[in-house]
Amino acid sequence: MPWKDNYTTSDEIGMRDGTIAWPDGQQMALGLTVNLNPAAKGTGIGAKDLAYPTWHFGLTQGLDAFLALFAETGVRATFATPAVVAEAYPDVIERILTAGHEIAAQGLLGEDPATLAPGQEAEHMARATEVLTRATGAAPKGWYALSRPDDRAATGCATDDTVALLRAQGYAYFGNGLADDAPYYWVSDAQKAGALLALPYYYHFDDTFFLMFPREGTGLERPQALLNNWRAEFRAQYRRGRYFNLCVSPARSGWGHRFDNLATALREAMAHPGVWAATGAEIAAHWQARYPASGTLKLAPSIWQDYADSLT
């Protein structure tokens, strides 16, 4: 039954426990997204965002700590990067690639397409793709539209139109889907079975909402609550053999005790046998090969109905 259609972003119930298989018999997949977007608002990165001391700390000491930790634990991360950041900080991009991590796209300015004029999203996407291709030497395979501090719904900024454009421009996956806790296909055109693979994301595992003056909660930050969430969700997904993604920024989780919490979470996770800590592109390639859309999607007419007084 296609309960996700017209409700979230997919066509039907997701993969059940026991039907998911990871490379070489691994127990689960672990995705680590590093957010390199300092924008505080949907309009994207501005001069003020790049002037904050925390941003500069993140690109120096914070990044140093991240790369050393990832090398120690054997984690390969995906750095979700606005094109303007890649162009402004080529040395940072080189360090990330040299360490074996992935650079994925996060817009031209890390902007919300809802703030753009009609038709402008395609132009921005094409420019972002061109800049990142030039900066990294290869076209980005993944696109992220991560939640921002001013995103009250914490859903990021992507629509069916965004996904259709990504498909047209050759992207392999969308990095922060909300409809499942395992990779799934975001169906943007049910009539033509147009779909793009989406990797799961949930703001409960994103340091944006727990560190550096969160909008809600007690005190200035809640690092222990974030660590508790990481630990609990990892244990649940490990037991089920599914997928877990955590999202961090070196400007937030690169500091002192916050970094200690990230290090604790990753060291504990990687001490478990059978954890495949791979980049988004690697996870997407495995999923598309083993569960291709052509054999996985079973689109059916939607059971959704609109009524005169419906909120939709």
C-alpha positions in Angstrom: 0.0 0.0 0.0 1.6 3.3 -1.1 1.0 5.1 2.2 4.0 7.5 1.7 2.6 9.0 -1.6 1.4 12.5 -1.0 2.5 12.2 2.6 6.2 12.2 2.6 8.4 11.5 -0.5 8.2 7.9 -1.5 5.7 5.4 -2.8 5.2 2.6 -0.2 6.5 1.0 2.9 10.2 0.7 3.2 12.5 -2.3 3.3 11.8 -4.6 6.2 14.3 -5.8 8.7 16.1 -8.9 7.4 15.8 -8.0 3.8 18.6 -5.4 3.8 22.1 -6.7 3.0 25.3 -4.7 3.2 28.6 -5.4 1.4 30.6 -8.4 2.6 28.0 -9.4 5.1 28.3 -6.3 7.2 25.7 -5.8 9.9 24.8 -2.2 9.2 25.8 1.0 7.4 27.0 4.2 9.1 26.8 7.5 7.3 28.6 10.6 8.7 27.6 13.9 7.1 29.8 16.9 7.8 27.9 20.2 7.2 30.1 22.9 5.7 27.3 25.4 5.3 27.5 28.4 7.8 24.4 30.1 6.5 22.0 31.0 9.3 19.1 31.8 7.0 17.3 30.4 4.0 18.8 33.1 1.7 22.2 31.3 2.0 25.7 32.3 2.9 26.4 36.0 3.4 29.4 38.0 4.5 28.2 37.9 8.1 28.1 34.1 8.1 31.7 33.9 7.0 32.9 36.4 9.6 32.0 34.5 12.7 35.0 33.3 14.7 33.3 29.9 15.1 33.3 29.4 11.3 37.1 30.1 11.1 37.7 27.8 14.1 35.7 25.1 12.3 37.8 25.3 9.2 41.1 25.1 11.2 41.2 23.4 14.6 37.8 21.9 14.1 38.6 20.3 10.8 42.0 19.2 12.1 40.3 17.3 14.9 37.6 15.8 12.6 40.1 14.5 10.1 42.3 13.0 12.8 39.3 11.3 14.4 38.0 9.9 11.1 41.4 8.5 10.3 41.7 6.9 13.7 38.2 5.3 13.6 38.2 4.4 9.9 35.2 6.5 9.1 34.8 7.9 5.6 32.6 11.0 5.7 30.6 13.0 3.3 31.2 16.8 3.4 28.0 18.6 2.3 29.5 21.7 0.8 28.0 24.8 -0.8 29.7 25.7 -4.0 30.8 29.1 -2.7 32.7 27.4 0.1 34.5 25.1 -2.2 35.6 28.0 -4.4 36.6 30.2 -1.4 38.6 27.5 0.4 40.4 25.3 -2.1 42.9 24.2 0.5 40.1 22.9 2.7 38.7 20.9 -0.2 42.1 19.5 -1.0 42.6 18.3 2.5 39.3 16.6 2.7 39.7 14.8 -0.6 43.3 13.8 0.2 42.0 12.2 3.4 39.7 10.0 1.3 36.4 11.7 2.0 33.6 12.8 -0.3 32.6 16.3 -1.3 28.9 16.5 -2.0 26.9 19.5 -3.1 24.8 21.7 -0.8 23.5 24.4 -3.2 25.3 27.4 -4.7 25.1 29.4 -1.5 23.5 26.8 0.8 20.2 28.5 0.0 16.6 27.4 0.2 15.1 27.3 -3.3 11.9 28.7 -1.9 13.7 32.0 -1.6 14.6 32.0 -5.4 12.6 33.5 -8.3 10.7 30.9 -10.4 13.1 29.0 -12.6 16.1 30.2 -10.8 16.7 26.9 -8.9 17.8 25.1 -12.1 20.3 27.9 -12.8 21.7 27.8 -9.3 22.0 24.0 -9.4 23.9 24.1 -12.7 26.3 26.7 -11.4 26.8 24.8 -8.1 27.5 21.6 -10.0 30.0 23.4 -12.3 31.9 25.0 -9.5 32.2 21.8 -7.4 33.2 19.8 -10.5 36.0 22.3 -11.1 37.0 22.4 -7.5 37.2 18.7 -6.9 38.0 17.3 -10.4 34.8 15.3 -10.6 31.0 16.0 -10.7 29.4 15.6 -7.3 27.3 12.6 -6.9 25.2 13.7 -3.9 23.1 16.8 -3.2 22.2 17.9 0.3 19.6 20.4 1.5 20.3 20.3 5.2 18.2 21.9 7.9 19.3 25.4 9.1 19.0 27.1 12.5 16.0 29.0 11.3 14.3 25.9 9.9 11.5 25.4 12.4 10.3 22.2 10.8 13.9 20.9 10.5 13.1 19.4 7.1 15.7 21.1 4.9 14.9 22.7 1.6 14.0 20.4 -1.2 10.8 19.7 -3.2 9.8 17.3 -6.0 11.0 20.0 -8.4 14.4 19.9 -6.7 14.6 16.1 -7.1 13.5 16.2 -10.7 16.3 18.7 -11.5 18.8 16.6 -9.7 17.8 13.6 -11.8 18.1 15.7 -14.9 21.6 16.9 -14.0 22.8 13.4 -13.3 23.0 13.3 -9.5 23.0 9.8 -8.0 21.4 10.5 -4.6 19.8 13.1 -2.4 21.4 13.1 1.1 18.8 14.0 3.6 15.5 12.2 3.1 13.0 12.1 5.9 10.7 9.3 4.9 12.5 6.2 6.1 15.4 5.0 8.3 16.9 3.0 5.3 17.7 4.3 1.8 14.6 4.7 -0.3 13.5 6.2 -3.6 12.0 9.7 -3.6 9.3 9.6 -6.3 9.0 13.0 -7.9 6.9 11.8 -10.9 4.7 8.8 -10.2 3.3 8.7 -13.7 6.7 8.2 -15.2 8.2 6.4 -12.2 10.7 9.2 -11.9 12.7 8.7 -8.7 16.0 9.5 -7.0 17.6 7.6 -4.2 17.4 9.3 -0.9 19.6 8.6 2.2 18.0 9.0 5.6 18.5 12.1 7.8 16.8 13.1 11.0 17.4 16.3 13.0 17.5 14.4 16.3 21.0 13.3 15.2 22.2 16.7 13.8 24.3 18.9 16.1 22.7 22.0 14.6 19.8 21.6 17.0 21.7 20.8 20.1 24.8 22.9 20.1 25.7 26.6 19.8 22.6 28.3 21.2 19.7 26.1 20.1 16.3 27.7 19.9 14.7 25.5 22.5 15.9 23.6 25.5 17.6 24.4 28.8 20.8 26.4 28.9 23.0 27.3 26.0 23.4 23.8 24.6 22.5 20.2 25.2 25.5 18.1 24.2 24.6 15.2 26.5 21.1 14.9 25.0 22.7 14.7 21.5 25.2 12.0 22.6 22.3 10.1 24.2 20.4 10.2 20.9 23.5 9.1 18.9 24.1 6.1 21.2 20.5 5.0 21.4 19.8 5.2 17.7 23.0 3.5 16.7 22.2 0.6 19.0 18.7 0.3 17.6 19.9 0.4 13.9 22.8 -2.0 14.6 20.4 -4.5 16.1 18.1 -4.2 13.2 20.8 -4.2 10.5 19.8 -1.0 9.0 21.3 2.5 8.5 22.3 5.3 10.8 23.4 8.8 9.9 24.7 11.5 12.1 25.3 15.1 11.0 27.9 17.4 12.5 29.7 20.6 11.8 33.3 21.4 12.7 32.1 24.8 13.9 29.9 23.2 16.4 31.2 19.7 17.2 34.8 20.7 16.8 35.0 22.3 20.3 36.3 20.7 23.5 33.7 18.6 25.2 31.5 18.6 22.1 34.3 17.0 20.2 34.8 14.5 23.0 31.2 13.4 22.6 31.5 12.9 18.9 34.8 10.9 19.4 33.0 8.8 22.1 30.1 8.1 19.7 32.3 7.1 16.8 34.7 5.0 18.8 31.9 3.1 20.5 30.2 2.5 17.1 33.3 1.4 15.3 34.1 -1.0 18.1 31.1 -3.1 17.0 31.9 -5.7 14.4 30.3 -5.3 11.0 29.9 -1.5 10.8 30.3 -0.3 7.3 31.2 3.4 7.7 31.1 4.6 4.1 30.5 7.8 2.1 27.1 8.7 0.8 28.2 7.9 -2.7 29.4 4.5 -1.7 26.2 3.7 0.2 24.1 4.9 -2.7 26.1 2.9 -5.3 25.6 -0.3 -3.2 21.9 0.3 -2.8 21.3 1.1 -6.4 23.1 -2.0 -7.5 21.4 -4.3 -5.0 17.9 -2.7 -4.9 17.5 -0.8 -8.2 14.5 1.4 -8.7 13.4 -0.7 -11.6 12.9 -3.7 -9.5 12.2 -2.1 -6.1 9.5 0.5 -6.8 6.0 -1.0 -7.2 4.0 2.2 -7.8 0.3 1.9 -7.2 -2.5 4.5 -7.4 -2.6 6.7 -4.3 -5.1 6.1 -1.6 -4.9 9.8 -0.6 -8.1 11.9 -0.9 -8.5 15.6 -0.6 -11.7 17.0 0.9 -13.1 20.5 0.7 -12.0 21.3 4.2 -8.7 19.5 4.0 -5.6 21.4 5.1 -3.9 20.3 1.8 
